[in-house]
Amino acid sequence: MHHTKFVVVSCLFTLTACSHTPFVLAPGAAQVRVTNVAADVEGCTPVGNIQVPDDTANALGHLRNQTIGFGERGVCY
């Protein structure tokens, strides 16, 4: 009985430890502006494609991090 409790507690501890990994934005990613208005990007040049997993709570953060990965050529003024 004691062994079963230990296994259950160990599993729960492992699951909670893994589920609280904080998401970290890349440097500069917080400044990425997201829009769905075509006029906002009228003068911009496409520099690449971004793929964001559908099943993540941090989809917007992933999008911003990948955008930063394009560097200065992805900047639009």
C-alpha positions in Angstrom: 0.0 0.0 0.0 2.8 2.4 0.9 4.5 1.7 -2.5 1.3 2.5 -4.4 1.0 5.9 -2.6 4.6 6.7 -3.5 4.1 5.9 -7.1 0.9 8.0 -7.3 2.5 10.9 -5.6 5.6 10.7 -7.8 3.5 10.7 -10.9 1.5 13.7 -9.8 4.7 15.6 -8.9 6.2 14.9 -12.2 3.1 16.0 -14.1 2.8 19.2 -12.2 6.5 20.0 -12.6 6.4 19.6 -16.4 3.2 21.6 -16.8 4.5 24.8 -15.3 7.3 25.4 -17.6 7.1 29.2 -18.3 7.0 30.4 -21.8 9.7 33.0 -22.6 9.5 35.6 -25.3 12.7 36.1 -27.4 14.4 39.5 -26.9 12.4 42.1 -28.9 9.4 39.8 -29.5 7.1 41.9 -27.2 7.4 44.7 -29.7 6.0 42.6 -32.6 2.7 44.1 -33.7 0.1 41.6 -34.9 -2.7 42.7 -37.2 -5.3 41.3 -39.5 -5.8 44.5 -41.5 -4.1 44.3 -44.9 -3.6 48.1 -45.0 -1.3 47.9 -42.0 1.3 45.9 -44.0 0.7 47.5 -47.4 4.3 48.7 -47.8 5.9 45.6 -46.3 7.9 42.8 -48.1 7.2 39.2 -47.2 10.3 37.5 -45.7 9.1 34.1 -44.8 6.3 31.8 -43.4 5.5 31.2 -39.8 3.9 28.1 -38.5 2.3 28.1 -35.0 1.1 25.0 -33.3 -2.7 25.1 -32.9 -2.7 23.3 -29.5 -0.6 25.7 -27.5 -1.8 28.3 -25.0 1.2 30.5 -26.1 0.4 30.7 -29.9 0.8 34.4 -30.0 4.1 34.2 -28.2 5.3 31.5 -30.7 4.3 33.8 -33.5 6.2 36.7 -32.1 9.3 34.6 -31.4 9.4 33.3 -35.0 8.9 36.8 -36.4 11.9 38.1 -34.5 13.8 35.2 -36.0 13.6 36.9 -39.4 15.6 39.8 -38.0 15.7 43.3 -39.4 14.5 42.3 -42.9 11.2 41.5 -41.3 10.8 45.1 -40.0 8.2 47.2 -41.7 7.9 51.0 -41.1 
